[in-house]
Amino acid sequence: MDRIPLDRRWMYDRCYTGRRGLKESFVTGVEEFIQKARQYKYYELDGGIRCPCLKCDGTRILKDEIVKVHLYKKGFKPNYWIWTDHGEDMRDVNFNVGDNCVSGLSSSVYITEMDQFRAMEEMVNSALWQHEALQGVQSSNIEEPPTEDTQQFYNLLAEANKPLFEGSSESKLSVCVRLFSYKSNWNVPDKCIQNFTKLLLDISPTKTELPTSYYDAKRLVSKLGLTVKRIDCCVNGCMLLYDNDTGKKDASLLQCKFCHKPR
């Protein structure tokens, strides 16, 4: 038996038989979705809604009305019963269980740029916490002090993670990582990222804690061991074209092994 939210059947019941127009329940439901997406805390930050239509598949951030049109024309991407891209959690949804429910509910969580950033932030905080705990242990003479390289890493991490100014939730490290996430998620050219960093410096009263250039941002992140490696992917998402430690040698393939689309 599969579970679907009690009031979400409209999501995949878009048109009348013979495509004689949209059902009222679908139009009303789309409006409900838009209102929910507007309440998401990253709506203002992103400048729009991550479009969940069949074509965009959550990869594009668009204005509200454009998202509506996309959903009217294409419908929702498969199995998007829980609006995880738009701030919803499993606990926020009432489920109905039964044999007649729509099958194929996926529990996959779609990772947004902000999700990636939060994961990075947790990793940094964890590293800093371990460093502080280690210093406490050292004071008790229970453990040997860290090596010089390890101590330099922690010092750099602590320095990079200082707030940009008093009361700020952002640091130089978080700004650098977010710049790289924008570059990766939307394939932004290096020159454009360089102009972003210049804009930040021009409009911010804080100069010393911000990256002065794209090169400066790359240099800081690379010092922390967070190197960047570009890996080609099948256009249909079937596979990554790279050589891994298990012996698979796929980096030189000219087409996908599954759908046979050209590289």
WORAGI-V365128 format. One record per residue. N is the residue number from 1. RES is the residue in one letter. SS is DSSP state (H for helix, E for strand, L for the rest). Layout:
# WORAGI-V365128
((N,RES,SS) (N,RES,SS))
This chain:
# WORAGI-V365128
((1,M,L) (2,D,E) (3,R,E) (4,I,E) (5,P,E) (6,L,L) (7,D,L) (8,R,L) (9,R,H) (10,W,H) (11,M,H) (12,Y,H) (13,D,L) (14,R,L) (15,C,E) (16,Y,L) (17,T,L) (18,G,L) (19,R,L) (20,R,L) (21,G,L) (22,L,E) (23,K,L) (24,E,H) (25,S,H) (26,F,H) (27,V,H) (28,T,H) (29,G,H) (30,V,H) (31,E,H) (32,E,H) (33,F,H) (34,I,H) (35,Q,H) (36,K,H) (37,A,H) (38,R,H) (39,Q,L) (40,Y,L) (41,K,L) (42,Y,L) (43,Y,H) (44,E,H) (45,L,H) (46,D,H) (47,G,L) (48,G,L) (49,I,E) (50,R,E) (51,C,L) (52,P,L) (53,C,E) (54,L,L) (55,K,L) (56,C,L) (57,D,L) (58,G,L) (59,T,L) (60,R,L) (61,I,E) (62,L,E) (63,K,L) (64,D,H) (65,E,H) (66,I,H) (67,V,H) (68,K,H) (69,V,H) (70,H,H) (71,L,H) (72,Y,H) (73,K,H) (74,K,H) (75,G,L) (76,F,E) (77,K,L) (78,P,L) (79,N,L) (80,Y,L) (81,W,L) (82,I,L) (83,W,L) (84,T,H) (85,D,H) (86,H,H) (87,G,L) (88,E,L) (89,D,L) (90,M,H) (91,R,H) (92,D,H) (93,V,L) (94,N,L) (95,F,E) (96,N,E) (97,V,E) (98,G,E) (99,D,L) (100,N,L) (101,C,L) (102,V,L) (103,S,L) (104,G,L) (105,L,L) (106,S,L) (107,S,L) (108,S,L) (109,V,L) (110,Y,L) (111,I,L) (112,T,L) (113,E,H) (114,M,H) (115,D,H) (116,Q,H) (117,F,H) (118,R,H) (119,A,H) (120,M,H) (121,E,H) (122,E,H) (123,M,H) (124,V,H) (125,N,H) (126,S,H) (127,A,H) (128,L,H) (129,W,H) (130,Q,H) (131,H,H) (132,E,H) (133,A,H) (134,L,H) (135,Q,H) (136,G,H) (137,V,H) (138,Q,H) (139,S,H) (140,S,L) (141,N,L) (142,I,L) (143,E,L) (144,E,L) (145,P,L) (146,P,L) (147,T,L) (148,E,H) (149,D,H) (150,T,H) (151,Q,H) (152,Q,H) (153,F,H) (154,Y,H) (155,N,H) (156,L,H) (157,L,H) (158,A,H) (159,E,H) (160,A,H) (161,N,L) (162,K,L) (163,P,E) (164,L,L) (165,F,L) (166,E,L) (167,G,L) (168,S,L) (169,S,L) (170,E,L) (171,S,E) (172,K,H) (173,L,H) (174,S,H) (175,V,H) (176,C,H) (177,V,H) (178,R,H) (179,L,H) (180,F,H) (181,S,H) (182,Y,H) (183,K,H) (184,S,H) (185,N,H) (186,W,H) (187,N,L) (188,V,L) (189,P,L) (190,D,H) (191,K,H) (192,C,H) (193,I,H) (194,Q,H) (195,N,H) (196,F,H) (197,T,H) (198,K,H) (199,L,H) (200,L,H) (201,L,H) (202,D,H) (203,I,H) (204,S,L) (205,P,L) (206,T,L) (207,K,L) (208,T,L) (209,E,L) (210,L,L) (211,P,L) (212,T,L) (213,S,L) (214,Y,H) (215,Y,H) (216,D,H) (217,A,H) (218,K,H) (219,R,H) (220,L,H) (221,V,H) (222,S,H) (223,K,H) (224,L,L) (225,G,L) (226,L,L) (227,T,L) (228,V,L) (229,K,L) (230,R,L) (231,I,L) (232,D,E) (233,C,E) (234,C,L) (235,V,L) (236,N,L) (237,G,L) (238,C,L) (239,M,L) (240,L,E) (241,L,E) (242,Y,L) (243,D,E) (244,N,L) (245,D,L) (246,T,L) (247,G,L) (248,K,L) (249,K,E) (250,D,L) (251,A,L) (252,S,L) (253,L,L) (254,L,L) (255,Q,E) (256,C,L) (257,K,L) (258,F,L) (259,C,L) (260,H,L) (261,K,L) (262,P,E) (263,R,L))
